Structure formats: C-alpha cells, structure tokens
Amino acid sequence: MARLRASSIELLMDTGRRPDEVCQLPLDCVTLDADSSPVLVYDNHNGARNGRRLPISRATAEVITVQQGRGTAAARALIARSWQLGLIILLLIGHGAGANDGQRRPGWPDSS
C-alpha cells in the first residue's frame, strides 16, 4: 500500500492531474510520441476531450509502468484466488451429502 501511495503522489506531482483523473487512467495510458518520448494519454471528461496527450519524463513513465506491473500481478492473483474459491464452492455444492443419489435438487433447473 505504501508503494501505491508513493507512486500516486509522484504521478500527481509530475503530471498535475487531479486524484480522480489519475484513478481513471486506463492500463495503456503511457505511449511514445514520434520522437520516442513518453506521453500520458488521458480523457478530459469535463471538456469532452478524449485522448489528450501530455508529455511526461521517462522517470514518470517508469513509475506508471512499474505500478501497472504490480497491479496486474495483484489482479491476476486475485482472479486466480477467486476462481479457486468458486471451484471449491462448486465442488462442495455438487458433492454435498446425497449429491450422488441421482435425484434433482429442489429449485435446480432441469438439465434435460
């Protein structure tokens, strides 16, 4: 959490974006200009101007991409845990007491 906070503060200071604007940045918000300089691509919702391009330093671009890597890894881990939990619940429901007696359970849709 401390890394996320530090990255957020650095991003706010370096870009001048508001906290809510930083929270709305898409995953692919850093790209390169024609001269290979990093730019931050964001949407200005108040002015209905999407795809705005803000030149940023390479250090700021690195802060963003490193944090995205952390977030992506955390998201993958969360999805894996959620999937595993769902599978465990499915197995428990499907293999509960008397589940293998061939009878339909009340309220379950007919699979035929």
C-alpha positions in Angstrom: 0.0 0.0 0.0 2.9 2.3 0.8 4.3 1.8 -2.8 0.9 2.6 -4.3 0.6 5.7 -2.3 4.1 6.9 -3.1 3.6 6.2 -6.8 0.3 8.0 -6.8 1.8 11.1 -5.1 4.7 11.1 -7.6 2.3 10.8 -10.5 0.1 13.7 -9.2 3.1 15.9 -8.7 4.8 15.1 -12.0 1.6 15.4 -14.2 -0.6 17.9 -12.5 -3.5 15.6 -12.9 -6.2 15.5 -10.2 -6.6 12.4 -8.0 -9.8 11.3 -9.7 -8.2 11.7 -13.1 -5.3 9.5 -12.0 -7.7 6.9 -10.8 -9.4 6.9 -14.2 -6.3 6.3 -16.2 -6.5 3.2 -18.5 -3.9 0.5 -18.3 -2.4 1.6 -21.7 -2.1 5.3 -20.7 1.6 5.6 -21.5 2.7 5.6 -25.1 5.5 7.0 -27.1 5.4 10.1 -29.4 7.0 10.1 -32.9 10.4 11.1 -31.3 10.1 8.2 -28.8 9.4 10.5 -25.9 6.8 9.1 -23.4 3.4 10.7 -23.2 0.4 10.2 -20.9 -2.8 9.6 -22.8 -5.9 10.6 -20.7 -9.5 11.6 -21.2 -10.7 15.1 -20.2 -14.3 14.2 -19.3 -15.3 17.7 -18.3 -14.3 19.2 -21.6 -15.4 16.1 -23.6 -11.8 15.9 -25.0 -10.7 12.3 -25.1 -7.2 11.0 -25.9 -5.4 14.1 -24.6 -1.6 13.7 -24.8 0.6 15.0 -22.0 4.4 14.8 -22.4 6.0 13.1 -19.3 9.5 12.3 -18.3 10.9 8.8 -18.7 11.1 8.6 -14.9 7.4 9.3 -14.6 6.6 6.8 -17.4 8.6 4.2 -15.4 6.7 4.9 -12.2 3.5 4.3 -14.1 4.6 1.1 -15.8 6.2 -0.4 -12.7 3.0 0.3 -10.7 0.9 -1.2 -13.5 3.0 -4.3 -13.3 2.4 -4.6 -9.6 -1.4 -4.0 -10.1 -1.5 -6.5 -13.0 0.2 -9.2 -10.9 -2.1 -8.5 -8.0 -5.1 -8.6 -10.2 -4.0 -12.0 -11.7 -3.5 -13.4 -8.2 -7.0 -12.1 -7.1 -8.6 -13.6 -10.2 -6.8 -16.9 -9.5 -7.9 -17.0 -5.9 -11.5 -16.1 -6.9 -11.6 -18.8 -9.5 -10.2 -21.3 -7.0 -12.8 -20.3 -4.4 -15.6 -20.6 -6.9 -14.4 -24.1 -7.9 -14.2 -25.1 -4.2 -17.8 -23.9 -3.7 -19.0 -25.6 -6.8 -17.4 -28.9 -5.6 -18.9 -28.6 -2.2 -22.4 -27.9 -3.5 -22.1 -30.6 -6.2 -20.7 -33.2 -3.8 -22.6 -32.5 -0.7 -24.5 -35.1 1.3 -26.6 -37.2 -1.1 -25.5 -35.4 -4.2 -24.7 -38.6 -6.0 -28.1 -40.3 -5.5 -29.2 -39.3 -9.0 -32.1 -37.1 -7.8 -32.6 -33.4 -8.8 -32.3 -30.9 -6.1 -35.3 -28.6 -5.3 -35.1 -25.4 -7.3 -32.3 -26.6 -9.6 -33.1 -26.3 -13.3 -33.8 -29.4 -15.3 -30.7 -30.3 -17.3 -32.6 -32.4 -19.8 
